[in-house]
Amino acid sequence: MRMPEAMGRWALVTGASSGLGIEFARQLAFQGVNLVLTARREAPMQELAAALRSRHGIEVVVEALDLGQASAAETLEGRLAERAITPDILVNNAGFGVSDGFLDQDPARLRAMLNLNVVSLTELTYRFGRAMAARGHGRILLVASMAAYMPTPRLAAYGASKAFILSLGEALNVELAGKVGVTVLSPGLMHTGFAEAAGYTAPEAAASTALAPSEVARIGLKALIEGRPSVVAGRMNRTMALATRLMSRHQQAKMILSMAG
């Protein structure tokens, strides 16, 4: 499904140096959308930008920035204003996880995760969403996780950060209706290197549900175009998300911990 009037518009994709962020960029570029790519690592984004310019004839701007740092959202907004770029689409994809017993986690890394997953995402949504609302149009895709749907022992703070995103996005879908379309995408496991970076080993049963990032990006962008408040990527994941309504959250947490071994 193509995005209406996509040609010549600008999309800002965060976390665009790897994994799902690259796939969002590729699929938006295919539709003729100009791109702002932002993440910490500049080299892979420059490589991606060159490929997308050559293949699709679009404009691609690279802004290397650690969005987990204080005032990063304000800095990015200022840089784009200097370039006279006003994104019509925001893909809030940047994030990472930490895995282990909660009391065994490194507090600095825990804080960095919450700054990126919660604080930065919220501020980016506010700043660019406010500009979209003033113009009377725009779309925002927030990337949550299957972990948003249940308490997740050994991923406790990560799951809580994604539950925040799900709640925020579904509320804004209603609050900003008619001005800004807001959709939450909740992937399950993907082959992106996320688990390795988080130090997380997925249960064998869950590993079989892993989807390709390209498919997850397609599902998310389709839901964004359709104006859906939220979407879970993958049939098995959707079934699992629905099944959580049949158990108490305490039961869910015990089940997840037992699966984690």
Secondary structure as GFF3:
##gff-version 3
##sequence-region A 1 261
A	DSSP	beta_strand	10	14	.	.	.	ID=ss1
A	DSSP	alpha_helix	19	30	.	.	.	ID=ss2
A	DSSP	beta_strand	34	39	.	.	.	ID=ss3
A	DSSP	alpha_helix	42	56	.	.	.	ID=ss4
A	DSSP	beta_strand	60	64	.	.	.	ID=ss5
A	DSSP	alpha_helix	72	82	.	.	.	ID=ss6
A	DSSP	beta_strand	89	92	.	.	.	ID=ss7
A	DSSP	three_ten_helix	102	104	.	.	.	ID=ss8
A	DSSP	alpha_helix	107	114	.	.	.	ID=ss9
A	DSSP	pi_helix	115	120	.	.	.	ID=ss10
A	DSSP	alpha_helix	121	135	.	.	.	ID=ss11
A	DSSP	beta_strand	139	143	.	.	.	ID=ss12
A	DSSP	three_ten_helix	146	149	.	.	.	ID=ss13
A	DSSP	alpha_helix	156	175	.	.	.	ID=ss14
A	DSSP	beta_strand	181	186	.	.	.	ID=ss15
A	DSSP	alpha_helix	194	198	.	.	.	ID=ss16
A	DSSP	alpha_helix	204	207	.	.	.	ID=ss17
A	DSSP	alpha_helix	213	226	.	.	.	ID=ss18
A	DSSP	beta_strand	230	232	.	.	.	ID=ss19
A	DSSP	alpha_helix	235	243	.	.	.	ID=ss20
A	DSSP	three_ten_helix	244	246	.	.	.	ID=ss21
A	DSSP	alpha_helix	249	260	.	.	.	ID=ss22
###
